[in-house]
């Protein structure tokens, strides 16, 4: 079992709202850009909607320009 397999079952999702913080796609929870921006840093997991640039750099706080 991988590290991320039980995050949502183990309380990671407490307080998250479907449609605002994440949406479901093919059985997976996809975190939204809004949620990732509010978190304040990059987790380096290659999130689909990562608002940081460059992407996938742990701890990065530089938001990409739109």
N, CA, C and O atoms as a MOPAC input file, in Angstrom:
PM7 MOZYME 1SCF
protein

 N      0.84200 1    -1.17400 1     0.00000 1
 C      0.00000 1     0.00000 1     0.00000 1
 C      0.89100 1     1.24300 1     0.00000 1
 O      1.86400 1     1.30800 1     0.75100 1
 N      0.56300 1     2.22400 1    -0.83600 1
 C      1.34900 1     3.44300 1    -0.93800 1
 C      1.02200 1     4.44700 1     0.15600 1
 O      0.00900 1     4.33900 1     0.84700 1
 N      1.89500 1     5.41200 1     0.29100 1
 C      1.75500 1     6.43500 1     1.32400 1
 C      0.43700 1     7.19100 1     1.23400 1
 O     -0.17300 1     7.49000 1     2.26000 1
 N     -0.00900 1     7.50400 1     0.02100 1
 C     -1.18900 1     8.33600 1    -0.16600 1
 C     -2.49300 1     7.54900 1    -0.21400 1
 O     -3.56000 1     8.15600 1    -0.30000 1
 N     -2.44800 1     6.23300 1    -0.16300 1
 C     -3.64400 1     5.41200 1    -0.32400 1
 C     -4.72600 1     5.69000 1     0.70700 1
 O     -5.90900 1     5.62100 1     0.37300 1
 N     -4.37000 1     5.99900 1     1.93500 1
 C     -5.36500 1     6.16100 1     2.99000 1
 C     -5.48500 1     7.58000 1     3.53300 1
 O     -6.07500 1     7.77200 1     4.59600 1
 N     -4.94600 1     8.57600 1     2.84300 1
 C     -4.99900 1     9.93400 1     3.36900 1
 C     -6.42400 1    10.39100 1     3.65200 1
 O     -6.68900 1    10.97900 1     4.70100 1
 N     -7.34000 1    10.12900 1     2.73100 1
 C     -8.70400 1    10.60000 1     2.91600 1
 C     -9.43500 1     9.76400 1     3.95800 1
 O    -10.30000 1    10.28700 1     4.66100 1
 N     -9.11600 1     8.49900 1     4.07400 1
 C     -9.72700 1     7.64800 1     5.08400 1
 C     -9.16800 1     7.93200 1     6.47300 1
 O     -9.84200 1     7.67800 1     7.47200 1
 N     -7.95400 1     8.45000 1     6.55000 1
 C     -7.29100 1     8.68700 1     7.84100 1
 C     -7.47700 1    10.11100 1     8.36500 1
 O     -6.71700 1    10.55100 1     9.22700 1
 N     -8.46700 1    10.83200 1     7.86100 1
 C     -8.76300 1    12.15100 1     8.38600 1
 C     -8.19200 1    13.30900 1     7.59800 1
 O     -8.44700 1    14.46200 1     7.94300 1
 N     -7.42000 1    13.04000 1     6.53700 1
 C     -6.84800 1    14.11300 1     5.73100 1
 C     -7.94500 1    14.99800 1     5.16900 1
 O     -7.75500 1    16.20800 1     5.04100 1
 N     -9.08500 1    14.42200 1     4.83100 1
 C    -10.14400 1    15.17900 1     4.17000 1
 C    -11.06900 1    15.89700 1     5.14700 1
 O    -12.00800 1    16.56700 1     4.71800 1
 N    -10.82400 1    15.77200 1     6.45400 1
 C    -11.67000 1    16.46700 1     7.42600 1
 C    -11.72600 1    17.95000 1     7.08400 1
 O    -10.69200 1    18.61600 1     7.01600 1
 N    -12.91600 1    18.45800 1     6.87200 1
 C    -13.09000 1    19.86500 1     6.57300 1
 C    -13.04300 1    20.21100 1     5.10100 1
 O    -13.37800 1    21.33700 1     4.73400 1
 N    -12.63900 1    19.28000 1     4.23700 1
 C    -12.62700 1    19.56300 1     2.80000 1
 C    -14.03400 1    19.41800 1     2.23700 1
 O    -14.79500 1    18.54300 1     2.65100 1
 N    -14.37000 1    20.29200 1     1.28300 1
 C    -15.70000 1    20.26000 1     0.67900 1
 C    -15.59300 1    19.87900 1    -0.79100 1
 O    -14.86000 1    20.49500 1    -1.56500 1
 N    -16.34500 1    18.84800 1    -1.15100 1
 C    -16.35800 1    18.42800 1    -2.54700 1
 C    -16.91500 1    19.56500 1    -3.39500 1
 O    -17.91600 1    20.18300 1    -3.03200 1
 N    -16.26800 1    19.83800 1    -4.52200 1
 C    -16.67600 1    20.91200 1    -5.40700 1
 C    -15.90700 1    22.20100 1    -5.15400 1
 O    -15.73300 1    23.01100 1    -6.06400 1
 N    -15.45100 1    22.39000 1    -3.93200 1
 C    -14.65500 1    23.58800 1    -3.59700 1
 C    -13.18200 1    23.21000 1    -3.44100 1
 O    -12.31300 1    23.82800 1    -4.05600 1
 N    -12.90200 1    22.20400 1    -2.62400 1
 C    -11.52600 1    21.79400 1    -2.35800 1
 C    -11.06200 1    20.64600 1    -3.25600 1
 O     -9.86800 1    20.49700 1    -3.51500 1
 N    -11.99000 1    19.85700 1    -3.71800 1
 C    -11.65500 1    18.72900 1    -4.58900 1
 C    -12.88700 1    18.31300 1    -5.38700 1
 O    -14.01200 1    18.70300 1    -5.07600 1
 N    -12.64400 1    17.50800 1    -6.42800 1
 C    -13.73800 1    16.87900 1    -7.16300 1
 C    -13.33400 1    15.44100 1    -7.42600 1
 O    -12.15600 1    15.09000 1    -7.37100 1
 N    -14.31700 1    14.62600 1    -7.71000 1
 C    -14.06500 1    13.20900 1    -7.96900 1
 C    -13.91500 1    12.98000 1    -9.46900 1
 O    -14.69200 1    13.49800 1   -10.27200 1
 N    -12.90800 1    12.20000 1    -9.82900 1
 C    -12.69800 1    11.84900 1   -11.23300 1
 C    -12.18800 1    10.41900 1   -11.30100 1
 O    -11.10400 1    10.10700 1   -10.80800 1
 N    -12.97800 1     9.55900 1   -11.91500 1
 C    -12.61000 1     8.15400 1   -12.05800 1
 C    -12.25500 1     7.50500 1   -10.72500 1
 O    -11.34700 1     6.67700 1   -10.65400 1
 N    -12.97500 1     7.88300 1    -9.66800 1
 C    -12.75400 1     7.29700 1    -8.35300 1
 C    -11.64400 1     7.94000 1    -7.54000 1
 O    -11.36400 1     7.50900 1    -6.42200 1
 N    -11.00800 1     8.97000 1    -8.09000 1
 C     -9.92100 1     9.66800 1    -7.39200 1
 C    -10.37200 1    11.06400 1    -6.99200 1
 O    -11.17100 1    11.68800 1    -7.69000 1
 N     -9.86500 1    11.55100 1    -5.87900 1
 C    -10.10100 1    12.93100 1    -5.46800 1
 C     -9.01000 1    13.79100 1    -6.09500 1
 O     -7.82000 1    13.52000 1    -5.93400 1
 N     -9.42800 1    14.82300 1    -6.80700 1
 C     -8.49500 1    15.74400 1    -7.44900 1
 C     -8.61000 1    17.08100 1    -6.72600 1
 O     -9.67400 1    17.69900 1    -6.72900 1
 N     -7.53000 1    17.52700 1    -6.11300 1
 C     -7.54300 1    18.78800 1    -5.37600 1
 C     -7.62100 1    19.96200 1    -6.35000 1
 O     -6.98500 1    19.95100 1    -7.40400 1
 N     -8.40800 1    20.97300 1    -5.98700 1
 C     -8.59600 1    22.14100 1    -6.84600 1
 C     -7.44800 1    23.13800 1    -6.67600 1
 O     -6.71400 1    23.10300 1    -5.68800 1
 N     -7.31600 1    24.01700 1    -7.65200 1
 C     -6.30900 1    25.07200 1    -7.57400 1
 C     -6.57500 1    25.96200 1    -6.36200 1
 O     -5.63700 1    26.39100 1    -5.69000 1
 N     -7.84000 1    26.23800 1    -6.08000 1
 C     -8.18400 1    27.06300 1    -4.92100 1
 C     -7.66500 1    26.44200 1    -3.62500 1
 O     -7.06000 1    27.12300 1    -2.79700 1
 N     -7.90600 1    25.15200 1    -3.46100 1
 C     -7.43400 1    24.47500 1    -2.24200 1
 C     -5.90800 1    24.49600 1    -2.16100 1
 O     -5.34200 1    24.79100 1    -1.10900 1
 N     -5.25300 1    24.18300 1    -3.26800 1
 C     -3.78700 1    24.13200 1    -3.27100 1
 C     -3.18300 1    25.51000 1    -3.00800 1
 O     -2.16100 1    25.61400 1    -2.33000 1
 N     -3.79900 1    26.56200 1    -3.53300 1
 C     -3.33100 1    27.93100 1    -3.28700 1
 C     -3.48900 1    28.28500 1    -1.81500 1
 O     -2.58600 1    28.85400 1    -1.20100 1
 N     -4.65100 1    27.93900 1    -1.25500 1
 C     -4.90500 1    28.23800 1     0.15800 1
 C     -3.96300 1    27.47800 1     1.09100 1
 O     -3.66300 1    27.94800 1     2.18800 1
 N     -3.49300 1    26.30000 1     0.65500 1
 C     -2.55000 1    25.54000 1     1.48100 1
 C     -1.24800 1    26.31900 1     1.64500 1
 O     -0.62500 1    26.28600 1     2.70700 1
 N     -0.83900 1    27.02500 1     0.58000 1
 C      0.28800 1    27.93800 1     0.69800 1
 C      1.65200 1    27.43900 1     0.27100 1
 O      2.62200 1    28.19500 1     0.32400 1
 N      1.75700 1    26.19300 1    -0.15000 1
 C      3.05400 1    25.65800 1    -0.58700 1
 C      2.83700 1    24.43300 1    -1.46900 1
 O      1.77400 1    23.81300 1    -1.44200 1
 N      3.85200 1    24.09700 1    -2.24500 1
 C      3.81000 1    22.92600 1    -3.12300 1
 C      4.19400 1    21.66700 1    -2.33800 1
 O      5.13600 1    21.67400 1    -1.54600 1
 N      3.44400 1    20.59200 1    -2.57600 1
 C      3.72600 1    19.32400 1    -1.89600 1
 C      4.66000 1    18.42500 1    -2.71600 1
 O      5.11700 1    17.39300 1    -2.22300 1
 N      4.94000 1    18.81100 1    -3.95500 1
 C      5.84000 1    18.07600 1    -4.85900 1
 C      5.27000 1    16.74800 1    -5.32800 1
 O      6.02600 1    15.85200 1    -5.70300 1
 N      3.93700 1    16.60400 1    -5.31300 1
 C      3.32200 1    15.36300 1    -5.79000 1
 C      2.82700 1    15.45900 1    -7.22500 1
 O      2.21300 1    14.51500 1    -7.72300 1
 N      3.07500 1    16.56400 1    -7.89600 1
 C      2.66900 1    16.71800 1    -9.29200 1
 C      1.16500 1    16.87900 1    -9.45400 1
 O      0.58100 1    16.33300 1   -10.39100 1
 N      0.54200 1    17.61100 1    -8.56600 1
 C     -0.91400 1    17.81500 1    -8.61100 1
 C     -1.34300 1    18.41900 1    -9.95000 1
 O     -0.66600 1    19.29100 1   -10.49400 1
 N     -2.46400 1    17.94700 1   -10.46600 1
 C     -2.98300 1    18.40200 1   -11.75000 1
 C     -3.16800 1    19.91900 1   -11.77500 1
 O     -2.85300 1    20.56000 1   -12.77800 1
 N     -3.66800 1    20.49400 1   -10.70100 1
 C     -3.98900 1    21.91900 1   -10.66700 1
 C     -2.99600 1    22.72800 1    -9.82700 1
 O     -3.35300 1    23.75800 1    -9.25600 1
 N     -1.77800 1    22.26500 1    -9.75700 1
 C     -0.75300 1    22.94300 1    -8.95700 1
 C     -0.60200 1    24.40000 1    -9.39400 1
 O     -0.32700 1    24.67000 1   -10.56300 1
 N     -0.78200 1    25.35500 1    -8.44800 1
 C     -0.68300 1    26.76600 1    -8.79600 1
 C      0.73700 1    27.33600 1    -8.67600 1
 O      0.95100 1    28.52900 1    -8.89200 1
 N      1.69600 1    26.48400 1    -8.33100 1
 C      3.05700 1    26.95900 1    -8.06700 1
 C      3.96100 1    26.72500 1    -9.26900 1
 O      3.76200 1    25.78900 1   -10.04400 1
 N      4.96600 1    27.59800 1    -9.41000 1
 C      5.91600 1    27.46200 1   -10.50300 1
 C      7.31300 1    27.68500 1    -9.97900 1
 O      7.55000 1    28.64800 1    -9.25000 1
 N      8.24400 1    26.82100 1   -10.33300 1
 C      8.03500 1    25.59800 1   -11.09800 1
 C      7.27900 1    24.54700 1   -10.28900 1
 O      7.31300 1    24.53000 1    -9.05900 1
 N      6.60100 1    23.67600 1   -11.02300 1
 C      5.78500 1    22.62900 1   -10.39300 1
 C      6.65800 1    21.58300 1    -9.71300 1
 O      7.83500 1    21.41400 1   -10.02900 1
 N      6.03900 1    20.89800 1    -8.77900 1
 C      6.62300 1    19.73100 1    -8.10900 1
 C      7.96100 1    20.02200 1    -7.43200 1
 O      8.89000 1    19.21800 1    -7.50800 1
 N      8.05200 1    21.16700 1    -6.77500 1
 C      9.22300 1    21.48600 1    -5.95500 1
 C      8.73400 1    21.68000 1    -4.52800 1
 O      8.13400 1    22.70200 1    -4.19500 1
 N      8.99500 1    20.69300 1    -3.70200 1
 C      8.49500 1    20.67900 1    -2.31900 1
 C      8.81500 1    21.98200 1    -1.59300 1
 O      9.95500 1    22.44800 1    -1.58200 1
 N      7.77600 1    22.55500 1    -0.98800 1
 C      7.92500 1    23.77000 1    -0.22100 1
 C      7.88400 1    25.05800 1    -1.03200 1
 O      7.89600 1    26.14700 1    -0.45700 1
 N      7.83700 1    24.95300 1    -2.35100 1
 C      7.79100 1    26.13000 1    -3.21600 1
 C      6.55100 1    26.96300 1    -2.89000 1
 O      5.46200 1    26.41000 1    -2.74000 1
 N      6.70000 1    28.27000 1    -2.78000 1
 C      5.57000 1    29.15900 1    -2.48600 1
 C      5.33400 1    30.18600 1    -3.58900 1
 O      4.49800 1    31.07500 1    -3.43000 1
 N      6.05500 1    30.08100 1    -4.70500 1
 C      5.92200 1    31.03200 1    -5.81000 1
 C      4.75200 1    30.64300 1    -6.69800 1
 O      4.78600 1    29.61600 1    -7.37600 1
 N      3.71300 1    31.47600 1    -6.68800 1
 C      2.54300 1    31.20800 1    -7.53400 1
 C      2.88400 1    31.50300 1    -8.98500 1
 O      3.58100 1    32.47700 1    -9.27200 1
 N      2.40000 1    30.67100 1    -9.90400 1
 C      2.63500 1    30.91300 1   -11.33000 1
 C      1.79400 1    32.10500 1   -11.77200 1
 O      0.74300 1    32.38700 1   -11.19500 1
 N      2.25900 1    32.78600 1   -12.77900 1
 C      1.52900 1    33.93400 1   -13.31700 1
 C      0.47500 1    33.44100 1   -14.28700 1
 O      0.71500 1    32.52400 1   -15.07300 1
 N     -0.69100 1    34.05500 1   -14.22500 1
 C     -1.79200 1    33.65000 1   -15.12400 1
 C     -1.85700 1    34.51700 1   -16.33300 1
 O     -2.71800 1    34.31900 1   -17.19000 1

